């Protein structure tokens, strides 16, 4: 399993997300990648950091959803989000 956490220095949301990633991942290896170190990553992620990906699947950006990350790591089916349709 490959877990990538895309961040940039001075980002308070990244600092908050890092705490969640550390808590959820425990002893599992994960990579923190500074998008500012690579112009291509900087162009791709821009102001969307932090971003968390598990096995290449983007699970979230800006705010890291602890439950969703835990589900992805533990191999559970992702939570479904149900939206009510507007009545006509």
Phi and psi restraints in degrees (range 20) as a CNS / XPLOR table:
assign (resid 1 and name C) (resid 2 and name N)
       (resid 2 and name CA) (resid 2 and name C) 1.0 -114.4 20.0 2
assign (resid 2 and name N) (resid 2 and name CA)
       (resid 2 and name C) (resid 3 and name N) 1.0 122.0 20.0 2
assign (resid 2 and name C) (resid 3 and name N)
       (resid 3 and name CA) (resid 3 and name C) 1.0 -117.5 20.0 2
assign (resid 3 and name N) (resid 3 and name CA)
       (resid 3 and name C) (resid 4 and name N) 1.0 119.4 20.0 2
assign (resid 3 and name C) (resid 4 and name N)
       (resid 4 and name CA) (resid 4 and name C) 1.0 -117.2 20.0 2
assign (resid 4 and name N) (resid 4 and name CA)
       (resid 4 and name C) (resid 5 and name N) 1.0 133.1 20.0 2
assign (resid 4 and name C) (resid 5 and name N)
       (resid 5 and name CA) (resid 5 and name C) 1.0 -121.3 20.0 2
assign (resid 5 and name N) (resid 5 and name CA)
       (resid 5 and name C) (resid 6 and name N) 1.0 109.5 20.0 2
assign (resid 5 and name C) (resid 6 and name N)
       (resid 6 and name CA) (resid 6 and name C) 1.0 -92.1 20.0 2
assign (resid 6 and name N) (resid 6 and name CA)
       (resid 6 and name C) (resid 7 and name N) 1.0 127.5 20.0 2
assign (resid 6 and name C) (resid 7 and name N)
       (resid 7 and name CA) (resid 7 and name C) 1.0 -140.5 20.0 2
assign (resid 7 and name N) (resid 7 and name CA)
       (resid 7 and name C) (resid 8 and name N) 1.0 -177.7 20.0 2
assign (resid 7 and name C) (resid 8 and name N)
       (resid 8 and name CA) (resid 8 and name C) 1.0 -150.5 20.0 2
assign (resid 8 and name N) (resid 8 and name CA)
       (resid 8 and name C) (resid 9 and name N) 1.0 152.3 20.0 2
assign (resid 8 and name C) (resid 9 and name N)
       (resid 9 and name CA) (resid 9 and name C) 1.0 -62.5 20.0 2
assign (resid 9 and name N) (resid 9 and name CA)
       (resid 9 and name C) (resid 10 and name N) 1.0 143.9 20.0 2
assign (resid 9 and name C) (resid 10 and name N)
       (resid 10 and name CA) (resid 10 and name C) 1.0 80.5 20.0 2
assign (resid 10 and name N) (resid 10 and name CA)
       (resid 10 and name C) (resid 11 and name N) 1.0 6.5 20.0 2
assign (resid 10 and name C) (resid 11 and name N)
       (resid 11 and name CA) (resid 11 and name C) 1.0 -92.5 20.0 2
assign (resid 11 and name N) (resid 11 and name CA)
       (resid 11 and name C) (resid 12 and name N) 1.0 112.6 20.0 2
assign (resid 11 and name C) (resid 12 and name N)
       (resid 12 and name CA) (resid 12 and name C) 1.0 -68.6 20.0 2
assign (resid 12 and name N) (resid 12 and name CA)
       (resid 12 and name C) (resid 13 and name N) 1.0 -33.9 20.0 2
assign (resid 12 and name C) (resid 13 and name N)
       (resid 13 and name CA) (resid 13 and name C) 1.0 -66.0 20.0 2
assign (resid 13 and name N) (resid 13 and name CA)
       (resid 13 and name C) (resid 14 and name N) 1.0 -33.6 20.0 2
assign (resid 13 and name C) (resid 14 and name N)
       (resid 14 and name CA) (resid 14 and name C) 1.0 -65.8 20.0 2
assign (resid 14 and name N) (resid 14 and name CA)
       (resid 14 and name C) (resid 15 and name N) 1.0 -41.2 20.0 2
assign (resid 14 and name C) (resid 15 and name N)
       (resid 15 and name CA) (resid 15 and name C) 1.0 -61.3 20.0 2
assign (resid 15 and name N) (resid 15 and name CA)
       (resid 15 and name C) (resid 16 and name N) 1.0 -43.6 20.0 2
assign (resid 15 and name C) (resid 16 and name N)
       (resid 16 and name CA) (resid 16 and name C) 1.0 -65.6 20.0 2
assign (resid 16 and name N) (resid 16 and name CA)
       (resid 16 and name C) (resid 17 and name N) 1.0 -43.5 20.0 2
assign (resid 16 and name C) (resid 17 and name N)
       (resid 17 and name CA) (resid 17 and name C) 1.0 -64.0 20.0 2
assign (resid 17 and name N) (resid 17 and name CA)
       (resid 17 and name C) (resid 18 and name N) 1.0 -37.4 20.0 2
assign (resid 17 and name C) (resid 18 and name N)
       (resid 18 and name CA) (resid 18 and name C) 1.0 -59.8 20.0 2
assign (resid 18 and name N) (resid 18 and name CA)
       (resid 18 and name C) (resid 19 and name N) 1.0 -39.9 20.0 2
assign (resid 18 and name C) (resid 19 and name N)
       (resid 19 and name CA) (resid 19 and name C) 1.0 -61.6 20.0 2
assign (resid 19 and name N) (resid 19 and name CA)
       (resid 19 and name C) (resid 20 and name N) 1.0 -42.4 20.0 2
assign (resid 19 and name C) (resid 20 and name N)
       (resid 20 and name CA) (resid 20 and name C) 1.0 -66.2 20.0 2
assign (resid 20 and name N) (resid 20 and name CA)
       (resid 20 and name C) (resid 21 and name N) 1.0 -45.6 20.0 2
assign (resid 20 and name C) (resid 21 and name N)
       (resid 21 and name CA) (resid 21 and name C) 1.0 -61.2 20.0 2
assign (resid 21 and name N) (resid 21 and name CA)
       (resid 21 and name C) (resid 22 and name N) 1.0 -43.8 20.0 2
assign (resid 21 and name C) (resid 22 and name N)
       (resid 22 and name CA) (resid 22 and name C) 1.0 -61.6 20.0 2
assign (resid 22 and name N) (resid 22 and name CA)
       (resid 22 and name C) (resid 23 and name N) 1.0 -43.7 20.0 2
assign (resid 22 and name C) (resid 23 and name N)
       (resid 23 and name CA) (resid 23 and name C) 1.0 -65.3 20.0 2
assign (resid 23 and name N) (resid 23 and name CA)
       (resid 23 and name C) (resid 24 and name N) 1.0 -46.3 20.0 2
assign (resid 23 and name C) (resid 24 and name N)
       (resid 24 and name CA) (resid 24 and name C) 1.0 -72.9 20.0 2
assign (resid 24 and name N) (resid 24 and name CA)
       (resid 24 and name C) (resid 25 and name N) 1.0 -41.9 20.0 2
assign (resid 24 and name C) (resid 25 and name N)
       (resid 25 and name CA) (resid 25 and name C) 1.0 -74.6 20.0 2
assign (resid 25 and name N) (resid 25 and name CA)
       (resid 25 and name C) (resid 26 and name N) 1.0 -28.4 20.0 2
assign (resid 25 and name C) (resid 26 and name N)
       (resid 26 and name CA) (resid 26 and name C) 1.0 55.8 20.0 2
assign (resid 26 and name N) (resid 26 and name CA)
       (resid 26 and name C) (resid 27 and name N) 1.0 -120.0 20.0 2
assign (resid 26 and name C) (resid 27 and name N)
       (resid 27 and name CA) (resid 27 and name C) 1.0 -87.4 20.0 2
assign (resid 27 and name N) (resid 27 and name CA)
       (resid 27 and name C) (resid 28 and name N) 1.0 -3.2 20.0 2
assign (resid 27 and name C) (resid 28 and name N)
       (resid 28 and name CA) (resid 28 and name C) 1.0 -68.9 20.0 2
assign (resid 28 and name N) (resid 28 and name CA)
       (resid 28 and name C) (resid 29 and name N) 1.0 140.4 20.0 2
assign (resid 28 and name C) (resid 29 and name N)
       (resid 29 and name CA) (resid 29 and name C) 1.0 -72.5 20.0 2
assign (resid 29 and name N) (resid 29 and name CA)
       (resid 29 and name C) (resid 30 and name N) 1.0 143.6 20.0 2
assign (resid 29 and name C) (resid 30 and name N)
       (resid 30 and name CA) (resid 30 and name C) 1.0 -149.2 20.0 2
assign (resid 30 and name N) (resid 30 and name CA)
       (resid 30 and name C) (resid 31 and name N) 1.0 158.0 20.0 2
assign (resid 30 and name C) (resid 31 and name N)
       (resid 31 and name CA) (resid 31 and name C) 1.0 -113.9 20.0 2
assign (resid 31 and name N) (resid 31 and name CA)
       (resid 31 and name C) (resid 32 and name N) 1.0 132.9 20.0 2
assign (resid 31 and name C) (resid 32 and name N)
       (resid 32 and name CA) (resid 32 and name C) 1.0 -103.6 20.0 2
assign (resid 32 and name N) (resid 32 and name CA)
       (resid 32 and name C) (resid 33 and name N) 1.0 125.2 20.0 2
assign (resid 32 and name C) (resid 33 and name N)
       (resid 33 and name CA) (resid 33 and name C) 1.0 -120.2 20.0 2
assign (resid 33 and name N) (resid 33 and name CA)
       (resid 33 and name C) (resid 34 and name N) 1.0 121.8 20.0 2
assign (resid 33 and name C) (resid 34 and name N)
       (resid 34 and name CA) (resid 34 and name C) 1.0 -81.9 20.0 2
assign (resid 34 and name N) (resid 34 and name CA)
       (resid 34 and name C) (resid 35 and name N) 1.0 111.0 20.0 2
assign (resid 34 and name C) (resid 35 and name N)
       (resid 35 and name CA) (resid 35 and name C) 1.0 -65.3 20.0 2
assign (resid 35 and name N) (resid 35 and name CA)
       (resid 35 and name C) (resid 36 and name N) 1.0 -22.7 20.0 2
assign (resid 35 and name C) (resid 36 and name N)
       (resid 36 and name CA) (resid 36 and name C) 1.0 -73.5 20.0 2
assign (resid 36 and name N) (resid 36 and name CA)
       (resid 36 and name C) (resid 37 and name N) 1.0 -11.7 20.0 2
assign (resid 36 and name C) (resid 37 and name N)
       (resid 37 and name CA) (resid 37 and name C) 1.0 -81.2 20.0 2
assign (resid 37 and name N) (resid 37 and name CA)
       (resid 37 and name C) (resid 38 and name N) 1.0 -10.8 20.0 2
assign (resid 37 and name C) (resid 38 and name N)
       (resid 38 and name CA) (resid 38 and name C) 1.0 -138.0 20.0 2
assign (resid 38 and name N) (resid 38 and name CA)
       (resid 38 and name C) (resid 39 and name N) 1.0 116.9 20.0 2
assign (resid 38 and name C) (resid 39 and name N)
       (resid 39 and name CA) (resid 39 and name C) 1.0 -56.4 20.0 2
assign (resid 39 and name N) (resid 39 and name CA)
       (resid 39 and name C) (resid 40 and name N) 1.0 -35.0 20.0 2
assign (resid 39 and name C) (resid 40 and name N)
       (resid 40 and name CA) (resid 40 and name C) 1.0 -66.6 20.0 2
assign (resid 40 and name N) (resid 40 and name CA)
       (resid 40 and name C) (resid 41 and name N) 1.0 -43.3 20.0 2
assign (resid 40 and name C) (resid 41 and name N)
       (resid 41 and name CA) (resid 41 and name C) 1.0 -66.1 20.0 2
assign (resid 41 and name N) (resid 41 and name CA)
       (resid 41 and name C) (resid 42 and name N) 1.0 -39.5 20.0 2
assign (resid 41 and name C) (resid 42 and name N)
       (resid 42 and name CA) (resid 42 and name C) 1.0 -61.0 20.0 2
assign (resid 42 and name N) (resid 42 and name CA)
       (resid 42 and name C) (resid 43 and name N) 1.0 -40.4 20.0 2
assign (resid 42 and name C) (resid 43 and name N)
       (resid 43 and name CA) (resid 43 and name C) 1.0 -70.0 20.0 2
assign (resid 43 and name N) (resid 43 and name CA)
       (resid 43 and name C) (resid 44 and name N) 1.0 -37.9 20.0 2
assign (resid 43 and name C) (resid 44 and name N)
       (resid 44 and name CA) (resid 44 and name C) 1.0 -71.8 20.0 2
assign (resid 44 and name N) (resid 44 and name CA)
       (resid 44 and name C) (resid 45 and name N) 1.0 -43.8 20.0 2
assign (resid 44 and name C) (resid 45 and name N)
       (resid 45 and name CA) (resid 45 and name C) 1.0 -95.8 20.0 2
assign (resid 45 and name N) (resid 45 and name CA)
       (resid 45 and name C) (resid 46 and name N) 1.0 -25.3 20.0 2
assign (resid 45 and name C) (resid 46 and name N)
       (resid 46 and name CA) (resid 46 and name C) 1.0 43.3 20.0 2
assign (resid 46 and name N) (resid 46 and name CA)
       (resid 46 and name C) (resid 47 and name N) 1.0 -123.0 20.0 2
assign (resid 46 and name C) (resid 47 and name N)
       (resid 47 and name CA) (resid 47 and name C) 1.0 -94.3 20.0 2
assign (resid 47 and name N) (resid 47 and name CA)
       (resid 47 and name C) (resid 48 and name N) 1.0 14.9 20.0 2
assign (resid 47 and name C) (resid 48 and name N)
       (resid 48 and name CA) (resid 48 and name C) 1.0 -85.3 20.0 2
assign (resid 48 and name N) (resid 48 and name CA)
       (resid 48 and name C) (resid 49 and name N) 1.0 -3.0 20.0 2
assign (resid 48 and name C) (resid 49 and name N)
       (resid 49 and name CA) (resid 49 and name C) 1.0 -70.3 20.0 2
assign (resid 49 and name N) (resid 49 and name CA)
       (resid 49 and name C) (resid 50 and name N) 1.0 151.5 20.0 2
assign (resid 49 and name C) (resid 50 and name N)
       (resid 50 and name CA) (resid 50 and name C) 1.0 -77.7 20.0 2
assign (resid 50 and name N) (resid 50 and name CA)
       (resid 50 and name C) (resid 51 and name N) 1.0 153.7 20.0 2
assign (resid 50 and name C) (resid 51 and name N)
       (resid 51 and name CA) (resid 51 and name C) 1.0 -128.2 20.0 2
assign (resid 51 and name N) (resid 51 and name CA)
       (resid 51 and name C) (resid 52 and name N) 1.0 136.6 20.0 2
assign (resid 51 and name C) (resid 52 and name N)
       (resid 52 and name CA) (resid 52 and name C) 1.0 -117.2 20.0 2
assign (resid 52 and name N) (resid 52 and name CA)
       (resid 52 and name C) (resid 53 and name N) 1.0 132.0 20.0 2
assign (resid 52 and name C) (resid 53 and name N)
       (resid 53 and name CA) (resid 53 and name C) 1.0 -128.6 20.0 2
assign (resid 53 and name N) (resid 53 and name CA)
       (resid 53 and name C) (resid 54 and name N) 1.0 138.3 20.0 2
assign (resid 53 and name C) (resid 54 and name N)
       (resid 54 and name CA) (resid 54 and name C) 1.0 -122.0 20.0 2
assign (resid 54 and name N) (resid 54 and name CA)
       (resid 54 and name C) (resid 55 and name N) 1.0 120.4 20.0 2
assign (resid 54 and name C) (resid 55 and name N)
       (resid 55 and name CA) (resid 55 and name C) 1.0 50.3 20.0 2
assign (resid 55 and name N) (resid 55 and name CA)
       (resid 55 and name C) (resid 56 and name N) 1.0 43.1 20.0 2
assign (resid 55 and name C) (resid 56 and name N)
       (resid 56 and name CA) (resid 56 and name C) 1.0 80.0 20.0 2
assign (resid 56 and name N) (resid 56 and name CA)
       (resid 56 and name C) (resid 57 and name N) 1.0 -1.5 20.0 2
assign (resid 56 and name C) (resid 57 and name N)
       (resid 57 and name CA) (resid 57 and name C) 1.0 -99.6 20.0 2
assign (resid 57 and name N) (resid 57 and name CA)
       (resid 57 and name C) (resid 58 and name N) 1.0 120.4 20.0 2
assign (resid 57 and name C) (resid 58 and name N)
       (resid 58 and name CA) (resid 58 and name C) 1.0 -72.8 20.0 2
assign (resid 58 and name N) (resid 58 and name CA)
       (resid 58 and name C) (resid 59 and name N) 1.0 123.4 20.0 2
assign (resid 58 and name C) (resid 59 and name N)
       (resid 59 and name CA) (resid 59 and name C) 1.0 -100.7 20.0 2
assign (resid 59 and name N) (resid 59 and name CA)
       (resid 59 and name C) (resid 60 and name N) 1.0 -21.0 20.0 2
assign (resid 59 and name C) (resid 60 and name N)
       (resid 60 and name CA) (resid 60 and name C) 1.0 178.0 20.0 2
assign (resid 60 and name N) (resid 60 and name CA)
       (resid 60 and name C) (resid 61 and name N) 1.0 165.1 20.0 2
assign (resid 60 and name C) (resid 61 and name N)
       (resid 61 and name CA) (resid 61 and name C) 1.0 -145.1 20.0 2
assign (resid 61 and name N) (resid 61 and name CA)
       (resid 61 and name C) (resid 62 and name N) 1.0 160.2 20.0 2
assign (resid 61 and name C) (resid 62 and name N)
       (resid 62 and name CA) (resid 62 and name C) 1.0 64.6 20.0 2
assign (resid 62 and name N) (resid 62 and name CA)
       (resid 62 and name C) (resid 63 and name N) 1.0 -64.8 20.0 2
assign (resid 62 and name C) (resid 63 and name N)
       (resid 63 and name CA) (resid 63 and name C) 1.0 -114.5 20.0 2
assign (resid 63 and name N) (resid 63 and name CA)
       (resid 63 and name C) (resid 64 and name N) 1.0 125.0 20.0 2
assign (resid 63 and name C) (resid 64 and name N)
       (resid 64 and name CA) (resid 64 and name C) 1.0 -86.3 20.0 2
assign (resid 64 and name N) (resid 64 and name CA)
       (resid 64 and name C) (resid 65 and name N) 1.0 123.3 20.0 2
assign (resid 64 and name C) (resid 65 and name N)
       (resid 65 and name CA) (resid 65 and name C) 1.0 -85.8 20.0 2
assign (resid 65 and name N) (resid 65 and name CA)
       (resid 65 and name C) (resid 66 and name N) 1.0 108.0 20.0 2
assign (resid 65 and name C) (resid 66 and name N)
       (resid 66 and name CA) (resid 66 and name C) 1.0 -59.5 20.0 2
assign (resid 66 and name N) (resid 66 and name CA)
       (resid 66 and name C) (resid 67 and name N) 1.0 -44.4 20.0 2
assign (resid 66 and name C) (resid 67 and name N)
       (resid 67 and name CA) (resid 67 and name C) 1.0 -63.6 20.0 2
assign (resid 67 and name N) (resid 67 and name CA)
       (resid 67 and name C) (resid 68 and name N) 1.0 -42.9 20.0 2
assign (resid 67 and name C) (resid 68 and name N)
       (resid 68 and name CA) (resid 68 and name C) 1.0 -65.5 20.0 2
assign (resid 68 and name N) (resid 68 and name CA)
       (resid 68 and name C) (resid 69 and name N) 1.0 -41.0 20.0 2
assign (resid 68 and name C) (resid 69 and name N)
       (resid 69 and name CA) (resid 69 and name C) 1.0 -64.3 20.0 2
assign (resid 69 and name N) (resid 69 and name CA)
       (resid 69 and name C) (resid 70 and name N) 1.0 -44.8 20.0 2
assign (resid 69 and name C) (resid 70 and name N)
       (resid 70 and name CA) (resid 70 and name C) 1.0 -59.6 20.0 2
assign (resid 70 and name N) (resid 70 and name CA)
       (resid 70 and name C) (resid 71 and name N) 1.0 -44.2 20.0 2
assign (resid 70 and name C) (resid 71 and name N)
       (resid 71 and name CA) (resid 71 and name C) 1.0 -60.6 20.0 2
assign (resid 71 and name N) (resid 71 and name CA)
       (resid 71 and name C) (resid 72 and name N) 1.0 -42.6 20.0 2
assign (resid 71 and name C) (resid 72 and name N)
       (resid 72 and name CA) (resid 72 and name C) 1.0 -65.5 20.0 2
assign (resid 72 and name N) (resid 72 and name CA)
       (resid 72 and name C) (resid 73 and name N) 1.0 -41.0 20.0 2
assign (resid 72 and name C) (resid 73 and name N)
       (resid 73 and name CA) (resid 73 and name C) 1.0 -70.8 20.0 2
assign (resid 73 and name N) (resid 73 and name CA)
       (resid 73 and name C) (resid 74 and name N) 1.0 -37.4 20.0 2
assign (resid 73 and name C) (resid 74 and name N)
       (resid 74 and name CA) (resid 74 and name C) 1.0 -84.4 20.0 2
assign (resid 74 and name N) (resid 74 and name CA)
       (resid 74 and name C) (resid 75 and name N) 1.0 -2.0 20.0 2
assign (resid 74 and name C) (resid 75 and name N)
       (resid 75 and name CA) (resid 75 and name C) 1.0 78.0 20.0 2
assign (resid 75 and name N) (resid 75 and name CA)
       (resid 75 and name C) (resid 76 and name N) 1.0 18.5 20.0 2
assign (resid 75 and name C) (resid 76 and name N)
       (resid 76 and name CA) (resid 76 and name C) 1.0 -84.1 20.0 2
assign (resid 76 and name N) (resid 76 and name CA)
       (resid 76 and name C) (resid 77 and name N) 1.0 157.2 20.0 2
assign (resid 76 and name C) (resid 77 and name N)
       (resid 77 and name CA) (resid 77 and name C) 1.0 -63.0 20.0 2
assign (resid 77 and name N) (resid 77 and name CA)
       (resid 77 and name C) (resid 78 and name N) 1.0 139.8 20.0 2
assign (resid 77 and name C) (resid 78 and name N)
       (resid 78 and name CA) (resid 78 and name C) 1.0 -64.6 20.0 2
assign (resid 78 and name N) (resid 78 and name CA)
       (resid 78 and name C) (resid 79 and name N) 1.0 147.7 20.0 2
assign (resid 78 and name C) (resid 79 and name N)
       (resid 79 and name CA) (resid 79 and name C) 1.0 -61.8 20.0 2
assign (resid 79 and name N) (resid 79 and name CA)
       (resid 79 and name C) (resid 80 and name N) 1.0 138.5 20.0 2
assign (resid 79 and name C) (resid 80 and name N)
       (resid 80 and name CA) (resid 80 and name C) 1.0 -92.4 20.0 2
assign (resid 80 and name N) (resid 80 and name CA)
       (resid 80 and name C) (resid 81 and name N) 1.0 142.5 20.0 2
assign (resid 80 and name C) (resid 81 and name N)
       (resid 81 and name CA) (resid 81 and name C) 1.0 -108.4 20.0 2
assign (resid 81 and name N) (resid 81 and name CA)
       (resid 81 and name C) (resid 82 and name N) 1.0 123.6 20.0 2
assign (resid 81 and name C) (resid 82 and name N)
       (resid 82 and name CA) (resid 82 and name C) 1.0 -103.9 20.0 2
assign (resid 82 and name N) (resid 82 and name CA)
       (resid 82 and name C) (resid 83 and name N) 1.0 135.1 20.0 2
assign (resid 82 and name C) (resid 83 and name N)
       (resid 83 and name CA) (resid 83 and name C) 1.0 -120.0 20.0 2
assign (resid 83 and name N) (resid 83 and name CA)
       (resid 83 and name C) (resid 84 and name N) 1.0 137.1 20.0 2
assign (resid 83 and name C) (resid 84 and name N)
       (resid 84 and name CA) (resid 84 and name C) 1.0 -78.5 20.0 2
assign (resid 84 and name N) (resid 84 and name CA)
       (resid 84 and name C) (resid 85 and name N) 1.0 138.9 20.0 2
assign (resid 84 and name C) (resid 85 and name N)
       (resid 85 and name CA) (resid 85 and name C) 1.0 -84.6 20.0 2
assign (resid 85 and name N) (resid 85 and name CA)
       (resid 85 and name C) (resid 86 and name N) 1.0 145.3 20.0 2
assign (resid 85 and name C) (resid 86 and name N)
       (resid 86 and name CA) (resid 86 and name C) 1.0 -67.4 20.0 2
assign (resid 86 and name N) (resid 86 and name CA)
       (resid 86 and name C) (resid 87 and name N) 1.0 137.6 20.0 2
assign (resid 86 and name C) (resid 87 and name N)
       (resid 87 and name CA) (resid 87 and name C) 1.0 -78.3 20.0 2
assign (resid 87 and name N) (resid 87 and name CA)
       (resid 87 and name C) (resid 88 and name N) 1.0 144.0 20.0 2
